[in-house]
Amino acid sequence: MTSIFAKGAAAVAALFLLHGAALAGQQDFTIANETGYALKHIYVSESANEKWDEDILGRDVLDDGEEFELSFDKAEKTCKWDMKVIYDDGESAVWQNLNLCKISKLTLRWNKNTGVTSASIE
């Protein structure tokens, strides 16, 4: 199978579901949306990359209360990744230098008092 996050390869959300445990990369993780709002776009790119890779959700939306599992190719060695989410109203949040080799789940929450989206790491 084609690697979803191989260097230079386009991310295709449909292929995430096709990866089996035997092909799992050490960077595999789950995004849980507990923001209260839908996420329209999610981008994940190597930290050293100056541009965002393609939207991993494609045409889908990650609704509040839903989770999305990201799978990497078993051969992928990079641990440090950046992630950007964009809400359906255009607001966004960015996290840099996420060590995906040590993260199994990111739970996203929005704080209405501060207007900040945070990510709890498991």
All heavy atoms as an XYZ file, in Angstrom:
950
protein
N       0.829     -1.191      0.000
C       0.000      0.000      0.000
C       0.862      1.239      0.000
O       1.945      1.249      0.536
C      -0.870      0.041      1.241
C      -2.096     -0.750      1.116
S      -3.172     -0.355      2.493
C      -4.459     -1.417      1.993
N       0.323      2.292     -0.525
C       1.018      3.566     -0.553
C       1.023      4.184      0.831
O       0.048      4.126      1.546
C       0.295      4.524     -1.523
O       0.214      3.896     -2.788
C       1.021      5.828     -1.637
N       2.104      4.785      1.189
C       2.214      5.462      2.474
C       1.413      6.744      2.444
O       1.494      7.518      1.496
C       3.674      5.800      2.745
O       3.756      6.693      3.811
N       0.663      6.993      3.497
C      -0.113      8.214      3.587
C       0.793      9.410      3.838
O       0.607     10.466      3.272
C      -1.158      8.107      4.712
C      -2.099      6.940      4.451
C      -1.955      9.390      4.838
C      -2.807      6.958      3.151
N       1.789      9.237      4.706
C       2.634     10.357      5.069
C       4.074     10.192      4.597
O       4.964     10.771      5.181
C       2.611     10.565      6.584
C       1.308     11.142      7.039
C       0.376     10.354      7.661
C       1.011     12.461      6.810
C      -0.824     10.875      8.077
C      -0.181     13.002      7.222
C      -1.099     12.203      7.853
N       4.301      9.394      3.556
C       5.652      9.301      3.023
C       6.043     10.678      2.511
O       5.207     11.438      2.043
C       5.705      8.282      1.901
N       7.312     10.997      2.602
C       7.775     12.311      2.169
C       7.358     12.550      0.723
O       7.611     11.757     -0.149
C       9.284     12.394      2.328
C       9.720     12.345      3.764
C      11.222     12.216      3.874
C      11.678     12.207      5.281
N      11.263     11.089      6.083
N       6.684     13.691      0.518
C       6.269     14.080     -0.818
C       4.979     13.438     -1.287
O       4.467     13.791     -2.330
N       4.414     12.504     -0.549
C       3.181     11.843     -0.976
C       1.983     12.616     -0.456
O       2.004     13.197      0.610
C       3.136     10.416     -0.458
N       0.916     12.598     -1.211
C      -0.310     13.279     -0.799
C      -1.055     12.433      0.215
O      -1.076     11.209      0.136
C      -1.182     13.527     -2.019
N      -1.652     13.096      1.177
C      -2.455     12.378      2.178
C      -3.820     12.075      1.585
O      -4.457     12.935      1.012
C      -2.600     13.231      3.429
N      -4.252     10.860      1.717
C      -5.562     10.446      1.207
C      -6.313      9.821      2.376
O      -5.987      8.729      2.827
C      -5.430      9.445      0.045
C      -6.797      9.047     -0.466
C      -4.586     10.040     -1.065
N      -7.324     10.512      2.870
C      -8.018     10.080      4.082
C      -8.603      8.680      3.954
O      -8.601      7.915      4.918
C      -9.120     11.072      4.428
N      -9.099      8.306      2.802
C      -9.710      6.985      2.646
C      -8.718      5.863      2.917
O      -9.098      4.799      3.401
C     -10.300      6.838      1.253
N      -7.455      6.076      2.628
C      -6.461      5.033      2.828
C      -6.132      4.803      4.294
O      -5.635      3.751      4.661
C      -5.178      5.356      2.061
C      -5.300      5.278      0.544
C      -3.974      5.663     -0.109
C      -5.736      3.911      0.095
N      -6.430      5.788      5.156
C      -6.158      5.607      6.579
C      -6.885      4.392      7.118
O      -6.379      3.675      7.957
C      -6.588      6.828      7.394
C      -5.683      8.003      7.231
C      -6.165      9.186      6.741
C      -4.344      7.920      7.561
C      -5.343     10.277      6.589
C      -3.510      9.013      7.407
C      -4.016     10.178      6.921
N      -8.081      4.179      6.652
C      -8.887      3.081      7.155
C      -8.424      1.733      6.634
O      -8.774      0.701      7.183
C     -10.350      3.310      6.785
C     -10.941      4.613      7.324
C     -12.359      4.793      6.809
C     -10.914      4.634      8.834
N      -7.623      1.724      5.567
C      -7.188      0.476      4.958
C      -5.911     -0.084      5.569
O      -5.581     -1.240      5.341
C      -6.984      0.681      3.446
C      -8.228      1.101      2.678
C      -7.870      1.341      1.215
C      -9.328      0.064      2.802
N      -5.191      0.718      6.321
C      -3.947      0.258      6.918
C      -4.237     -0.708      8.059
O      -4.997     -0.399      8.960
C      -3.119      1.430      7.466
C      -2.376      2.143      6.397
N      -1.176      1.708      5.933
C      -2.672      3.237      5.690
C      -0.759      2.521      4.995
N      -1.661      3.458      4.829
N      -3.623     -1.862      8.035
C      -3.780     -2.827      9.116
C      -2.687     -2.651     10.148
O      -1.743     -1.892      9.970
N      -2.802     -3.349     11.247
C      -1.817     -3.251     12.324
C      -0.425     -3.634     11.852
O       0.561     -3.094     12.319
C      -2.242     -4.127     13.499
N      -0.334     -4.551     10.900
C       0.976     -4.993     10.412
C       1.699     -3.862      9.686
O       2.916     -3.864      9.609
C       0.812     -6.186      9.485
N       0.954     -2.908      9.148
C       1.564     -1.802      8.422
C       1.643     -0.532      9.265
O       2.029      0.496      8.771
C       0.760     -1.517      7.148
C       0.722     -2.643      6.130
C      -0.153     -2.253      4.946
C       2.112     -3.003      5.653
N       1.243     -0.620     10.503
C       1.182      0.559     11.361
C       2.562      1.154     11.604
O       3.530      0.445     11.791
C       0.532      0.203     12.691
N       2.589      2.474     11.604
C       3.812      3.184     11.930
C       3.816      3.575     13.394
O       2.763      3.636     14.032
N       4.980      3.854     13.923
C       5.062      4.238     15.333
C       4.442      5.603     15.581
O       4.193      5.983     16.720
C       6.513      4.194     15.806
C       7.435      5.174     15.116
C       8.848      5.083     15.638
O       9.091      4.538     16.697
N       9.793      5.616     14.885
N       4.154      6.370     14.521
C       3.565      7.693     14.663
C       2.035      7.673     14.644
O       1.406      8.713     14.777
C       4.047      8.619     13.538
C       5.524      8.774     13.449
C       6.182      7.683     12.601
O       5.577      6.681     12.261
N       7.444      7.878     12.266
N       1.403      6.524     14.451
C      -0.056      6.446     14.388
C      -0.667      7.083     15.635
O      -0.187      6.879     16.745
C      -0.523      4.994     14.301
C      -0.110      4.316     13.007
O       0.517      4.968     12.150
O      -0.433      3.129     12.863
N      -1.736      7.869     15.435
C      -2.418      8.466     16.574
C      -3.859      8.792     16.206
O      -4.246      8.744     15.043
C      -1.677      9.705     17.083
C      -1.810     10.935     16.235
C      -2.592     12.001     16.664
C      -1.138     11.047     15.025
C      -2.702     13.155     15.891
C      -1.241     12.192     14.258
C      -2.033     13.246     14.686
N      -4.640      9.092     17.220
C      -6.050      9.407     17.050
C      -6.287     10.862     17.439
O      -5.735     11.345     18.435
C      -6.914      8.501     17.955
O      -6.676      7.141     17.592
C      -8.395      8.815     17.818
N      -7.113     11.555     16.652
C      -7.545     12.913     16.981
C      -8.989     12.806     17.465
O      -9.839     12.289     16.745
C      -7.489     13.842     15.760
C      -6.069     13.968     15.237
C      -8.063     15.218     16.117
C      -5.969     14.691     13.908
N      -9.244     13.266     18.684
C     -10.602     13.299     19.229
C     -11.066     14.751     19.256
O     -10.398     15.613     19.833
C     -10.623     12.708     20.630
N     -12.191     15.028     18.609
C     -12.727     16.383     18.566
C     -13.749     16.565     19.679
O     -14.866     16.085     19.598
C     -13.380     16.656     17.205
C     -13.936     18.067     17.118
O     -13.735     18.883     18.009
N     -14.642     18.348     16.043
N     -13.341     17.277     20.718
C     -14.241     17.613     21.825
C     -14.325     19.129     21.970
O     -14.404     19.666     23.067
C     -13.757     16.947     23.114
C     -13.846     15.436     23.063
C     -13.459     14.772     24.366
O     -13.328     15.462     25.398
O     -13.278     13.546     24.337
N     -14.307     19.824     20.824
C     -14.307     21.287     20.818
C     -15.711     21.883     20.906
O     -15.854     23.058     21.217
C     -13.649     21.822     19.528
O     -14.428     21.410     18.396
C     -12.210     21.340     19.400
N     -16.721     21.089     20.574
C     -18.071     21.622     20.500
C     -18.430     22.089     19.100
O     -19.562     22.508     18.849
N     -17.479     21.998     18.171
C     -17.681     22.471     16.816
C     -17.077     21.488     15.810
O     -16.179     20.715     16.146
C     -17.030     23.850     16.609
C     -17.605     24.888     17.534
C     -17.010     25.156     18.756
C     -18.765     25.561     17.198
C     -17.542     26.089     19.626
C     -19.319     26.503     18.061
C     -18.699     26.760     19.270
O     -19.242     27.677     20.128
N     -17.525     21.573     14.579
C     -16.987     20.719     13.518
C     -15.641     21.240     13.048
O     -15.413     22.450     12.977
C     -17.962     20.674     12.342
N     -14.732     20.304     12.734
C     -13.448     20.640     12.123
C     -13.556     20.340     10.635
O     -13.875     19.219     10.243
C     -12.318     19.824     12.756
C     -12.104     20.046     14.248
C     -11.044     19.092     14.776
C     -11.723     21.494     14.539
N     -13.299     21.342      9.822
C     -13.445     21.199      8.372
C     -12.175     20.678      7.713
O     -12.230     19.964      6.722
C     -13.846     22.539      7.762
C     -14.206     22.465      6.306
C     -14.756     23.777      5.820
C     -15.171     23.664      4.363
N     -15.719     24.922      3.870
N     -11.021     21.058      8.251
C      -9.735     20.655      7.675
C      -8.769     20.279      8.790
O      -8.744     20.918      9.840
C      -9.094     21.785      6.866
C      -9.952     22.318      5.779
N     -10.181     21.647      4.614
C     -10.649     23.477      5.696
C     -10.978     22.373      3.837
N     -11.288     23.483      4.477
N      -7.947     19.257      8.524
C      -6.836     18.908      9.407
C      -5.621     18.656      8.517
O      -5.690     17.867      7.576
C      -7.122     17.654     10.259
C      -8.352     17.861     11.141
C      -5.895     17.314     11.112
C      -8.750     16.633     11.943
N      -4.542     19.333      8.830
C      -3.301     19.187      8.089
C      -2.233     18.664      9.036
O      -2.112     19.141     10.155
C      -2.843     20.529      7.512
C      -3.863     21.188      6.621
C      -4.750     22.126      7.112
C      -3.939     20.838      5.279
C      -5.690     22.728      6.290
C      -4.877     21.432      4.448
C      -5.753     22.375      4.961
O      -6.686     22.948      4.142
N      -1.456     17.694      8.589
C      -0.336     17.163      9.361
C       0.865     17.114      8.427
O       0.797     16.505      7.362
C      -0.650     15.758      9.915
C       0.543     15.211     10.692
C      -1.891     15.784     10.800
N       1.939     17.795      8.815
C       3.147     17.850      7.996
C       4.375     17.699      8.883
O       4.342     18.063     10.063
C       3.247     19.185      7.254
O       2.161     19.360      6.377
N       5.451     17.204      8.302
C       6.711     17.121      9.052
C       7.073     18.499      9.568
O       6.870     19.498      8.892
C       7.837     16.625      8.145
C       7.729     15.174      7.780
C       8.907     14.740      6.944
O      10.044     14.801      7.450
O       8.678     14.352      5.797
N       7.636     18.563     10.765
C       7.973     19.850     11.367
C       8.935     20.668     10.520
O       8.869     21.877     10.505
C       8.546     19.644     12.768
O       7.527     19.235     13.643
N       9.833     20.029      9.813
C      10.807     20.738      8.985
C      10.195     21.251      7.683
O      10.815     22.047      6.980
C      11.986     19.825      8.672
N       8.992     20.837      7.363
C       8.327     21.227      6.126
C       7.778     22.646      6.258
O       7.152     22.981      7.252
C       7.185     20.239      5.831
C       6.655     20.353      4.428
O       6.943     21.290      3.708
N       5.849     19.383      4.049
N       7.997     23.468      5.248
C       7.514     24.849      5.290
C       6.101     24.988      4.754
O       5.506     26.063      4.845
C       8.469     25.761      4.520
C       9.825     25.860      5.192
C      10.754     26.832      4.497
O      10.282     27.685      3.722
O      11.967     26.739      4.736
N       5.542     23.924      4.180
C       4.184     23.958      3.639
C       3.370     22.839      4.273
O       3.919     21.831      4.705
C       4.187     23.767      2.121
C       4.913     24.851      1.350
C       4.719     24.717     -0.137
C       5.234     23.397     -0.650
N       5.198     23.278     -2.107
N       2.063     23.032      4.317
C       1.173     21.990      4.821
C       0.903     20.974      3.737
O       0.728     21.336      2.572
C      -0.149     22.598      5.290
C       0.008     23.438      6.505
C      -0.028     24.804      6.573
C       0.274     22.983      7.833
N       0.203     25.215      7.866
C       0.377     24.123      8.657
C       0.421     21.724      8.411
C       0.621     24.029     10.021
C       0.664     21.644      9.768
C       0.762     22.782     10.563
N       0.885     19.687      4.112
C       0.462     18.641      3.193
C      -1.044     18.795      2.981
O      -1.679     19.648      3.594
C       0.793     17.253      3.755
C       2.293     16.981      3.778
O       3.041     17.627      3.007
O       2.718     16.125      4.565
N      -1.618     17.952      2.158
C      -3.046     18.045      1.858
C      -3.900     17.750      3.084
O      -3.473     17.064      4.013
C      -3.404     17.072      0.735
C      -2.811     17.487     -0.592
C      -3.279     16.595     -1.727
O      -4.415     16.104     -1.679
O      -2.489     16.396     -2.651
N      -5.120     18.255      3.054
C      -6.095     18.043      4.122
C      -6.377     16.552      4.272
O      -6.822     15.904      3.324
C      -7.375     18.799      3.747
C      -8.507     18.620      4.729
O      -8.279     18.103      5.830
O      -9.631     19.017      4.378
N      -6.126     15.991      5.455
C      -6.313     14.553      5.644
C      -7.781     14.165      5.714
O      -8.118     12.996      5.547
C      -5.564     14.032      6.888
C      -6.063     14.707      8.155
C      -4.058     14.193      6.702
C      -5.504     14.113      9.424
N      -8.660     15.132      5.966
C     -10.089     14.822      5.995
C     -10.695     14.777      4.596
O     -11.792     14.256      4.420
C     -10.847     15.852      6.841
C     -10.556     15.857      8.334
C     -11.328     16.992      9.008
C     -10.897     14.524      8.954
N      -9.989     15.339      3.626
C     -10.549     15.386      2.273
C     -11.818     16.221      2.272
O     -11.824     17.337      2.743
N     -12.904     15.653      1.786
C     -14.178     16.379      1.741
C     -15.000     16.170      3.012
O     -16.060     16.752      3.170
C     -15.002     15.916      0.546
C     -14.351     16.281     -0.754
C     -15.199     15.822     -1.894
N     -14.537     16.156     -3.137
C     -15.153     16.372     -4.256
N     -16.460     16.262     -4.316
N     -14.482     16.670     -5.337
N     -14.523     15.323      3.910
C     -15.259     15.040      5.137
C     -15.055     16.136      6.171
O     -14.184     16.994      6.040
C     -14.809     13.705      5.735
C     -15.231     12.525      4.878
O     -16.258     12.627      4.182
O     -14.521     11.508      4.904
N     -15.852     16.075      7.221
C     -15.769     16.972      8.364
C     -15.674     16.100      9.601
O     -16.294     15.048      9.674
C     -17.021     17.876      8.434
C     -17.063     18.668      9.721
C     -17.086     18.806      7.241
N     -14.865     16.512     10.583
C     -14.788     15.799     11.847
C     -15.688     16.527     12.834
O     -15.342     17.573     13.373
C     -13.341     15.743     12.361
C     -13.113     14.890     13.601
C     -13.441     13.418     13.328
C     -11.676     15.022     14.077
N     -16.879     15.973     13.036
C     -17.856     16.600     13.916
C     -17.437     16.490     15.375
O     -16.639     15.629     15.746
C     -19.231     15.953     13.723
C     -19.883     16.355     12.409
O     -19.787     17.548     12.039
O     -20.492     15.487     11.754
N     -18.017     17.347     16.202
C     -17.779     17.293     17.631
C     -18.162     15.899     18.145
O     -19.175     15.333     17.752
C     -18.623     18.356     18.335
C     -18.405     18.346     19.829
O     -17.237     18.400     20.254
O     -19.407     18.276     20.566
N     -17.304     15.342     18.995
C     -17.550     14.022     19.558
C     -17.012     12.881     18.721
O     -17.021     11.732     19.165
N     -16.515     13.164     17.534
C     -15.969     12.123     16.671
C     -14.458     12.025     16.822
O     -13.799     12.958     17.289
C     -16.305     12.390     15.199
C     -17.766     12.263     14.869
C     -18.051     12.426     13.389
O     -17.248     13.072     12.668
O     -19.096     11.925     12.964
N     -13.927     10.870     16.403
C     -12.482     10.642     16.401
C     -12.033     10.277     14.997
O     -12.817      9.751     14.209
C     -12.113      9.508     17.368
C     -12.368      9.850     18.803
C     -11.893      8.773     19.760
O     -11.566      7.644     19.315
O     -11.841      9.058     20.968
N     -10.759     10.559     14.719
C     -10.166     10.240     13.425
C      -8.814      9.591     13.681
O      -8.003     10.140     14.420
C      -9.993     11.514     12.594
C      -9.573     11.263     11.175
C     -10.506     10.896     10.227
C      -8.252     11.396     10.798
C     -10.124     10.662      8.913
C      -7.861     11.166      9.491
C      -8.806     10.801      8.545
N      -8.594      8.419     13.120
C      -7.333      7.704     13.307
C      -6.415      7.964     12.122
O      -6.804      7.748     10.980
C      -7.587      6.210     13.460
C      -8.361      5.878     14.719
C      -8.587      4.386     14.902
O      -7.868      3.587     14.274
O      -9.475      4.048     15.683
N      -5.195      8.409     12.419
C      -4.195      8.650     11.391
C      -3.178      7.528     11.433
O      -2.666      7.197     12.497
C      -3.476      9.979     11.627
C      -4.235     11.219     11.195
C      -5.336     11.533     12.159
C      -3.287     12.364     11.054
N      -2.903      6.974     10.273
C      -1.935      5.882     10.175
C      -0.776      6.301      9.285
O      -0.976      6.917      8.247
C      -2.591      4.633      9.582
O      -3.605      4.163     10.430
N       0.395      5.933      9.713
C       1.612      6.217      8.968
C       2.171      4.911      8.420
O       1.929      3.838      8.969
C       2.659      6.856      9.885
C       2.336      8.254     10.288
C       1.334      8.523     11.208
C       3.042      9.318      9.750
C       1.039      9.817     11.596
C       2.762     10.611     10.132
C       1.751     10.866     11.058
N       2.952      5.011      7.387
C       3.633      3.854      6.838
C       4.635      3.333      7.855
O       5.278      4.105      8.568
C       4.357      4.251      5.546
C       4.932      3.061      4.828
O       6.005      2.588      5.244
O       4.298      2.590      3.867
N       4.760      2.033      7.943
C       5.677      1.395      8.895
C       7.119      1.880      8.714
O       7.887      1.957      9.662
C       5.599     -0.118      8.715
C       6.374     -0.909      9.721
C       6.161     -2.397      9.493
C       6.972     -3.220     10.455
N       6.761     -4.654     10.249
N       7.473      2.255      7.487
C       8.840      2.680      7.190
C       9.114      4.137      7.580
O      10.265      4.570      7.585
C       9.136      2.484      5.705
N       8.077      4.905      7.903
C       8.269      6.310      8.263
C       9.083      6.413      9.548
O       8.789      5.754     10.532
C       6.912      7.008      8.449
C       7.017      8.464      8.828
C       7.738      9.294      7.793
O       7.263      9.356      6.650
O       8.795      9.876      8.142
N      10.123      7.248      9.534
C      11.020      7.383     10.680
C      10.866      8.714     11.416
O      11.275      8.837     12.564
C      12.487      7.226     10.242
C      12.782      5.885      9.601
C      12.588      4.757     10.574
C      12.953      3.424      9.932
N      12.240      2.309     10.470
N      10.301      9.721     10.761
C      10.183     11.041     11.361
C       9.217     11.017     12.537
O       8.114     10.491     12.421
C       9.683     12.067     10.309
O      10.594     12.074      9.222
C       9.571     13.458     10.902
N       9.616     11.589     13.650
C       8.764     11.635     14.847
C       8.117     13.007     15.050
O       7.029     13.102     15.596
C       9.561     11.270     16.088
S       9.969      9.525     16.198
N       8.775     14.077     14.637
C       8.292     15.437     14.882
C       7.405     15.923     13.729
O       7.844     16.014     12.588
C       9.460     16.406     15.063
C      10.350     16.088     16.239
C       9.679     16.442     17.542
C      10.634     16.164     18.689
N      10.458     17.016     19.806
N       6.143     16.254     14.073
C       5.151     16.681     13.094
C       4.413     17.905     13.614
O       4.312     18.119     14.816
C       4.146     15.552     12.830
C       4.788     14.359     12.198
C       5.532     13.390     12.839
C       4.799     14.017     10.827
N       5.982     12.471     11.924
C       5.545     12.827     10.687
C       4.235     14.584      9.693
C       5.741     12.207      9.457
C       4.425     13.966      8.469
C       5.174     12.802      8.360
N       3.895     18.709     12.689
C       3.048     19.850     13.016
C       1.623     19.511     12.598
O       1.411     18.743     11.652
C       3.498     21.103     12.262
C       4.907     21.552     12.629
O       5.407     21.148     13.699
O       5.495     22.299     11.832
N       0.649     20.096     13.283
C      -0.752     19.858     12.929
C      -1.510     21.175     12.961
O      -1.299     22.004     13.862
C      -1.395     18.873     13.905
C      -2.831     18.535     13.533
S      -3.572     17.265     14.593
C      -4.013     18.269     16.012
N      -2.375     21.352     11.986
C      -3.228     22.536     11.910
C      -4.657     22.066     11.714
O      -4.922     21.207     10.869
C      -2.805     23.427     10.733
C      -3.659     24.657     10.553
C      -3.143     25.489      9.383
C      -3.925     26.766      9.222
N      -3.362     27.598      8.140
N      -5.576     22.620     12.509
C      -6.997     22.334     12.321
C      -7.702     23.634     11.965
O      -7.322     24.715     12.438
C      -7.645     21.690     13.569
C      -6.985     20.355     13.898
C      -7.621     22.605     14.763
N      -8.719     23.516     11.117
C      -9.518     24.673     10.739
C     -10.982     24.324     10.993
O     -11.484     23.308     10.501
C      -9.299     25.058      9.257
C      -7.825     25.401      9.030
C     -10.203     26.237      8.873
C      -7.475     25.747      7.596
N     -11.624     25.159     11.791
C     -13.037     24.991     12.089
C     -13.884     25.322     10.858
O     -13.403     25.977      9.930
C     -13.447     25.915     13.238
C     -12.900     25.513     14.582
C     -11.732     26.081     15.077
C     -13.564     24.581     15.366
C     -11.242     25.730     16.326
C     -13.082     24.222     16.615
C     -11.920     24.802     17.079
O     -11.435     24.448     18.316
N     -15.153     24.949     10.905
C     -16.037     25.226      9.775
C     -16.304     26.722      9.597
O     -16.739     27.151      8.542
C     -17.343     24.430      9.862
C     -18.120     24.667     11.140
O     -17.679     25.448     11.995
O     -19.192     24.045     11.277
N     -15.978     27.559     10.618
C     -16.143     29.013     10.468
C     -14.851     29.699     10.026
O     -14.791     30.923      9.945
C     -16.653     29.630     11.775
C     -15.638     29.583     12.917
O     -14.542     29.012     12.738
O     -15.954     30.116     14.000
N     -13.785     28.920      9.773
C     -12.527     29.471      9.285
C     -11.477     29.714     10.362
O     -10.309     29.950     10.039
N     -11.841     29.711     11.639
C     -10.859     29.861     12.721
C      -9.931     28.652     12.717
O     -10.318     27.558     12.309
C     -11.561     29.971     14.076
C     -12.347     31.250     14.249
C     -11.474     32.483     14.356
O     -10.401     32.402     14.989
O     -11.855     33.517     13.806
N      -8.696     28.832     13.192
C      -7.731     27.732     13.141
C      -6.883     27.669     14.406
O      -6.848     28.608     15.197
C      -6.821     27.877     11.919
O      -6.041     29.053     12.021
N      -6.222     26.534     14.568
C      -5.269     26.327     15.660
C      -4.121     25.489     15.114
O      -4.333     24.618     14.257
C      -5.932     25.625     16.837
N      -2.908     25.742     15.622
C      -1.717     25.048     15.135
C      -0.912     24.535     16.329
O      -0.771     25.226     17.344
C      -0.828     25.993     14.289
C       0.476     25.317     13.891
C      -1.576     26.473     13.054
N      -0.390     23.312     16.182
C       0.538     22.736     17.156
C       1.802     22.365     16.406
O       1.741     21.781     15.328
C      -0.054     21.484     17.819
C      -1.258     21.819     18.648
C      -1.262     22.118     19.979
C      -2.597     21.911     18.214
N      -2.543     22.385     20.392
C      -3.389     22.263     19.326
C      -3.233     21.726     16.978
C      -4.753     22.440     19.254
C      -4.604     21.903     16.899
C      -5.348     22.255     18.033
N       2.963     22.695     16.975
C       4.233     22.419     16.319
C       5.057     21.424     17.124
O       4.935     21.334     18.343
C       5.022     23.717     16.133
C       4.309     24.687     15.207
C       5.067     25.984     15.044
O       5.593     26.549     15.998
N       5.128     26.454     13.807
N       5.891     20.707     16.399
C       6.840     19.753     16.982
C       6.179     18.699     17.866
O       6.681     18.377     18.948
C       7.931     20.485     17.769
C       8.820     21.285     16.845
O       9.276     20.789     15.828
N       9.053     22.528     17.204
N       5.049     18.167     17.419
C       4.408     17.070     18.140
C       5.247     15.813     17.935
O       5.529     15.441     16.797
C       2.996     16.823     17.603
C       1.991     17.947     17.788
C       0.734     17.665     16.970
C       1.659     18.126     19.258
N       5.646     15.174     19.009
C       6.424     13.941     18.898
C       5.443     12.777     18.776
O       5.026     12.188     19.776
C       7.343     13.757     20.103
C       8.259     12.568     19.925
O       8.051     11.702     19.076
N       9.295     12.505     20.743
N       5.065     12.459     17.552
C       4.062     11.431     17.317
C       4.553     10.033     17.639
O       3.749      9.106     17.731
C       3.556     11.503     15.882
C       2.832     12.802     15.520
C       2.270     12.724     14.113
C       1.753     13.152     16.532
N       5.842      9.869     17.857
C       6.353      8.563     18.288
C       5.984      8.295     19.750
O       6.072      7.164     20.214
C       7.866      8.489     18.098
S       8.365      8.558     16.368
N       5.568      9.350     20.469
C       5.215      9.211     21.879
C       3.764      9.579     22.171
O       3.354      9.605     23.323
C       6.141     10.085     22.735
C       7.587      9.636     22.679
C       8.445     10.467     23.584
C       9.879      9.946     23.541
N      10.750     10.660     24.449
N       2.986      9.886     21.130
C       1.588     10.297     21.302
C       0.683      9.250     20.669
O       0.881      8.865     19.525
C       1.339     11.673     20.641
C       2.166     12.757     21.344
C      -0.146     12.017     20.639
C       2.130     14.099     20.642
N      -0.313      8.815     21.429
C      -1.289      7.874     20.856
C      -2.623      8.557     20.591
O      -3.401      8.112     19.744
C      -1.496      6.675     21.785
O      -2.006      7.105     23.032
N      -2.886      9.668     21.306
C      -4.161     10.358     21.118
C      -4.016     11.829     21.460
O      -3.379     12.189     22.445
C      -5.228      9.723     22.007
C      -6.622     10.266     21.818
C      -7.620      9.469     22.656
C      -9.048      9.893     22.405
N      -9.998      9.079     23.190
N      -4.623     12.678     20.619
C      -4.732     14.110     20.883
C      -6.217     14.421     21.025
O      -6.991     14.188     20.099
C      -4.179     14.937     19.721
C      -2.678     15.084     19.596
C      -2.331     15.814     18.312
C      -2.111     15.831     20.783
N      -6.609     14.935     22.176
C      -7.997     15.325     22.380
C      -8.065     16.842     22.317
O      -7.436     17.535     23.127
C      -8.518     14.822     23.738
O      -8.396     13.393     23.763
C      -9.980     15.203     23.934
N      -8.803     17.352     21.337
C      -8.901     18.788     21.109
C     -10.107     19.352     21.840
O     -11.210     18.794     21.766
C      -9.019     19.077     19.611
C      -7.936     18.470     18.723
C      -8.163     18.862     17.273
C      -6.554     18.885     19.184
N      -9.881     20.465     22.541
C     -10.951     21.148     23.268
C     -10.845     22.645     23.022
O      -9.745     23.182     22.917
C     -10.848     20.866     24.764
C     -11.119     19.423     25.121
C     -11.056     19.194     26.637
N     -11.348     17.814     26.963
C     -10.424     16.854     27.075
N      -9.147     17.139     26.893
N     -10.778     15.621     27.380
N     -11.989     23.305     22.956
C     -12.025     24.755     22.788
C     -12.542     25.377     24.072
O     -13.553     24.948     24.629
C     -12.912     25.138     21.620
C     -12.937     26.614     21.365
C     -11.934     27.358     20.802
C     -14.009     27.519     21.656
N     -12.320     28.681     20.733
C     -13.595     28.800     21.251
C     -15.261     27.372     22.220
C     -14.389     29.923     21.381
C     -16.056     28.495     22.350
C     -15.621     29.757     21.935
N     -11.835     26.401     24.554
C     -12.216     27.103     25.767
C     -12.919     28.396     25.381
O     -12.288     29.308     24.845
C     -10.972     27.397     26.607
C     -11.291     28.068     27.917
O     -12.169     28.920     28.007
N     -10.555     27.688     28.944
N     -14.228     28.476     25.642
C     -14.986     29.662     25.228
C     -14.577     30.917     26.009
O     -14.748     32.019     25.509
C     -16.486     29.422     25.323
C     -17.035     29.356     26.712
C     -18.541     29.187     26.663
C     -19.120     29.217     28.069
N     -20.571     29.141     28.032
N     -14.029     30.763     27.205
C     -13.589     31.929     27.986
C     -12.336     32.570     27.418
O     -12.187     33.790     27.465
C     -13.349     31.539     29.446
C     -14.629     31.136     30.145
O     -15.694     31.657     29.845
N     -14.530     30.196     31.051
N     -11.416     31.747     26.913
C     -10.163     32.278     26.379
C     -10.138     32.303     24.853
O      -9.290     32.970     24.266
C      -8.965     31.429     26.857
O      -9.101     30.101     26.352
C      -8.883     31.405     28.372
N     -11.028     31.536     24.215
C     -11.028     31.455     22.749
C      -9.883     30.631     22.213
O      -9.516     30.750     21.053
N      -9.302     29.758     23.059
C      -8.124     28.977     22.681
C      -8.487     27.500     22.530
O      -9.213     26.944     23.363
C      -7.004     29.127     23.733
C      -5.838     28.203     23.453
C      -6.539     30.572     23.792
N      -7.971     26.883     21.485
C      -8.110     25.449     21.294
C      -6.876     24.792     21.885
O      -5.751     25.154     21.556
C      -8.226     25.070     19.801
O      -9.327     25.764     19.231
C      -8.424     23.575     19.624
N      -7.079     23.806     22.760
C      -5.966     23.105     23.379
C      -5.998     21.644     22.957
O      -7.017     21.136     22.475
C      -6.037     23.203     24.902
O      -7.215     22.579     25.375
N      -4.880     20.967     23.156
C      -4.778     19.543     22.834
C      -4.210     18.809     24.044
O      -3.127     19.118     24.507
C      -3.882     19.324     21.624
N      -4.995     17.861     24.556
C      -4.507     16.982     25.627
C      -3.834     15.790     24.981
O      -4.386     15.192     24.045
C      -5.668     16.506     26.492
O      -6.339     17.576     27.053
N      -2.669     15.440     25.479
C      -1.867     14.367     24.891
C      -1.930     13.109     25.752
O      -1.782     13.185     26.966
C      -0.406     14.831     24.728
C      -0.343     16.000     23.762
C       0.485     13.678     24.282
C       1.014     16.645     23.659
N      -2.148     11.995     25.090
C      -2.089     10.684     25.767
C      -1.006      9.870     25.128
O      -0.679     10.016     23.984
C      -3.416      9.943     25.598
C      -4.560     10.606     26.358
C      -5.864      9.851     26.175
O      -5.857      8.614     26.067
O      -6.884     10.530     26.112
